[in-house]
């Protein structure tokens, strides 16, 4: 793994006994000695600490004499999301789209008063920054942040754990953002995450990151968690993984992400369209898409993994979709999957059959999230 990058927390992962694997160009911890199943359950019961420093952190600043509204309008030319209406101190989920209406990446956007702060996926960050520079680089300053680590603290004990170091964190609500001074320097905090749990994502100076993490891990109710549990947690929460459940051919409507496209950007809205792929996306918002992302609950204990083809009959019949993510859900104590199916087969309760090693097994379209979220709203 010599060509892979390392985060500033690499040495700490080694001290904690992590098993490291290649992921998005980095050496990342997939699990610690506790094991994936117990790490998943620990996060649901207490608080898990995740190293997500491989993800991209980007600041968009106004040009001299400009305002954050100018930056918001520039970014709106690349996303089907209401950025201008995002209030100071708040964060919103967004999507970069291409001219065909597919998704280039999903990201978080925060309004921090005089600039926007973006967090993008690790595997897409070079492409995203080039995309921003090419299309809105003349309208704002695009600044990649390379001297800060990023960690996520998730679970019912997250508030008490972070508030023991930064009391102001307890006052934040879901999707609030703040910059807070601490013994570890200025922390850029959002009350968000990708596990379905209440929690935080915290950007910290790289030279303070290990000390900050060790201060959290000194508590009995905080444990390090790897990529393995991160994937089963986000799948139980019904959240998409870019590269698996979203890609450049998938539209936001197909992905059932209509909630992420606010009224202002839709047909008849104050700033209708004007983003890449608007013709397809607005048409699908009005008329529906040919396929739809759905949740699936297979019968039995064996998960149906990504790539499993779905049929409308136990024998013969037609292929109607494909699974994009699948795993055993430790909290719900049964297998779960995410898939794209023809819209005619997307209704809750529809029975389908997944072909596993040449044998068709029953699976039912189910509501997501598979386990209710616990965000502090």
N, C-alpha and C positions, 0 to 999 in steps of 0.2 A: 504493500500500500504506500510505496515511497513517493508516488506522484500526487498523492492526495493531500489536500489542505487540512490543517488542524485548527480548531478553535482555541481561544485563550484558556479554555477549561480542560484541555487535553490531559495535562498532567494530573489534574484532580480526578478525572475519570479513571486513570490508571490506579491511583491510590485507592479508589473505591471499588476496584475489582471489576470494572466494566468489561464486557466483551465488545470489541470495536469492530465495525464493519464499514465498507465503503457505502456512502450515501450522498448523492448530489455533489460528488467531487470532494467530499470531506471524509475523514475518519470519524465516525460518530458512534456513540454507545447504543447498542441494540438492546442490551439488558445488563443488569447488575446481578450479584449473587442471589438476590431475593427471587429472581425469575419473573418472567413476563406476567404470568397469572397473578402472582401476589403483588407485583408492582401495580397492575391494573386495579386490584381490589384496594390496595393501600391508598391510591389516589382517590377512589370513590369514598373511602371512609375517613381519610385524614388529609394529607396534602403531598402531592408529587412535585418534584423540582426537575424541570426539563432544560437541557441545554439546546437552545434554538438559535445559537449564534451564527449558524451557517446561513440563515435567512438574510435577505438584503434589507438594509436600512437606508432610506433616501430622504433627503430634505429638499423641498421645492420652495425657493425664496423668490419674492417679487424682485423685479429689476429696480434700480434706483428710482425713487419717486412713485413706485407702484404700490399696490396693496395685496393682501392675501386674497381678496376677491378676484383680482386679475389672475392670480395663480389658479384659483378654483375654476374660473372660466376656461383657462387654458387646459387644465386637466380634464374638464368635461368634454373636450374635443376627442378624448381617447377612451372614455368610459361612459356607459349608459346610466350613470348614477348622478344624483343631485349632490354635487360637491359644493356649489354656491350656497346651498341651504344648510350646510353642515356648520353647526354653531361652534364657537370657540370652546375648547375643553371637551369636545366630543369626537368620537371615532365612528367610522362607517366602513362596512364591507363593500368592495368594489371589484370590477372586472375590466381588464384590458381586452378589447375585442378587435378582430381583424375585419378586413373589408368584406369577407364572406359571412360575417356574423358569428364566427367561431371565437372561442375564448383563448387569448394568448397567455393569460395568467390571472389568478385571483389574488387580491391584496387587501390590506387595511389602510385606510386614509384617516389621519387625525388632523384636526384644525387646532394648531397651537398658537393662535392669536396673530402672529406676524408671519407665519409660514405654515406649510403643510408637511406632515411627517408620514412617510409611506413605509410599510413593511411588506416585502415581496418574497416569493418562494425562492429557495436556494438555487434550484436547478434553472430558474428563469431569470435570475437577477441581472446577469450580464446583458441578456437580450432586452430586459425591461428598461435598463438604464440607457442602452443605445436607442431604444424606441422613444423614450422621453426626450433624449437629446435631439434626435432627428426631427421630432414633430413639434415639440414645444420649447426646445432649448433656446429659441430666440425670444420667447415670451417670459421666461423665468430662469432662475439659476437652479440647475440640477446638481445636487451635491450628494455623492455617495458617502455614507458614514462608514469608515473602516477602522475606527479606534474604539469601538464599543462592542461589548458582548450583549447577547440577548438571552434571557432565561424566562421560562414560564413557571409559575407557581399555581397549581391547580388542585382544588378539592375543598371540602368543608372547613378545613383548618387553615386555609390559605390566608384569610383575613387576619386571624389572630397571629399567625406567624409573621406576616409582613408588617403588621401594625406594631409588633414588638420592636421592630427596627425603625419603622417609619409610621408613627401614629396617624398621620393624615390619610394613610391609605384606607383606613376603616370608613372614612366618610365618602369614599368614591362609590358610584353606582355603575352598573353594567354599561360599558362603552364610554365611561368618563376617561379622560387622559389628564395627566398632570406632570409637571417637573418639580421634584421635591428634593431639597438638600438633605443629606444624610451623612453618617460617618464614613460612607463609601463614595462620597462625592455626589454630584447631582444625578438623581435617578429619573429616567423617563418612564413613567408608569402608565399603563392602560389597564382598566379592569375588564379584561377579556381573556380569551384563550381558545383552545380548539379541542376541548374534551367534553363539553357539555356541563362542566362544573363551574361554580363560582371560582374566580381566581384572577390572576394578574399576569401580564407580560411586562418585564422590567428590562430596560436598556441601561447598562452600567459600563463605566469606563473599563477597558480591558485590564488595566493594572489593578483594579479593585474587584474584579469579577469573582476571583477565587475566594477572597476574604468574605465577600458578600454571601456567596453560596454556602461557605462553611459556617457562617453565622446562622443561616437558616437551617442547615443540616444538623446543627448542634441540638436542635429540638427533637424530641421523641416523635413528634407528629409530622415531621418532614423527612422524606426519603428521596434519593435520586431515582429517576425513572428513565428508561430508554425508549428507543424508537418502536420496539415491539408493542409495548403497552400503549404508546401514543397512538398507534394505528387502531388497536381494538377500542380504545376510548373514543376516538373521533368517529369511528364507524357506528358504535352504539348511539352516539349523538346525532347520527344522520348527516354528518358533515363530509363534503367532497374532498378528495385528495387530488390535487392537480397532477396530471400525468396518468392517473388511473381513471377517475370519474369525470374529469374535465380535460379537454384538449382543443386543438385548433379547429376541429371539425364540429365541436359541440356548441350549440347556441345556449345562451342563458335560459331561454324558455324551455328547451329540451331538458336542461339540467334542473328544472323546477326552481330556478332562482329568481322568479318574477318579483319576489318581495324585495330584492336588492335593487330594483329599478323603480325609482320613485315617480310620482305623478308628473313632476315638472319635466321629465325627459320623455314621457310617453306621448302618444298621439293626443293632440289637444292641450298638452301641457305648456307651461310658460316657456320652456326651452326644449321643445320637441326635437328629437333626433339630433343630428349634428355629430354623431359618433360613428366610428367605423362599423359597417354592417347594419346600419340603422334600418335600411329597407327590409331586410329579412327579419330582424328582431322585432320591429314594430308590427310587421304583418303577423308574426307568430303570436305576439301578445294579443292581437285582435282575434285571430282565427285558430290559434292553437298550433302545436307542432306535430309532426308525423310520428315522433317517438317521445318517450317521457322517462325521466329517471324515477325509479321506484325503489322502495324497500322490499325485501323478500325474507320470509322466514321458512327455511327448508324444514321438512319433517326429519326426525331422527337427530343424531348427535354430530353427524359429519358436515362440516362447512362446505358450501359450494364456492369455489374460489374464482378469481378473475379469469375470464376466458371461457367459462362454462356457457354453452349454448342453451337457449330456452325454447321450448316447443309448446304448442297449444294442445297436445294430446300425448297420452302415454305411449302410443305407438303411431307411427306415421305422422300425419298432421303437418303443420308448417312451422318453420323456425320463426320466432316472433321477437327475439331479443338476445342479449348477452350480458352476463354478469361482469361488473367492472371491479368490485371489491367484495371480499368474503372472508369471514373469520368466525371463530367461536367467541361469543360475548360472555365474559365471566360474570358480569352483573346480572344479565338476563338469563344466564345459565342455559343458553341454547345457541345454535349457529344463526348467523344473520348474513345477509348479502345486500349489495346495492347493484342495480342493473338498469340498462336501457331496454325498454320494450315498446313495441308498436302501441300507439295511444289507445287503440281499441282494447288492449289487454292490460291497461294501467289502473283500472278501478280496484279499490281496496277489496280484498277477498277473492280476487280472481285466482283460480288455480292453474298453475303452469307446471311444466316438467323440465328439469335441468338434466342434461346428459353428462353423467360422471362415469368415466372409464367404460363407455359403451352402454351404460344402463341409465334409463330415465327414472329420475326420482322426483316425487311431488314437492312443490314449493308454492307458497301463497303470497300474493302481493299484500304488504302490510304497511301500516302507518309508520312514518319516521317523525321524530327520533324513536329509536327502539327503547330508549330509556329517557324519561323526561329530564330536561335541563334544570339546573339549579342556580341560574344567574341571579344576582342580587339587583333587582330592578328598582 
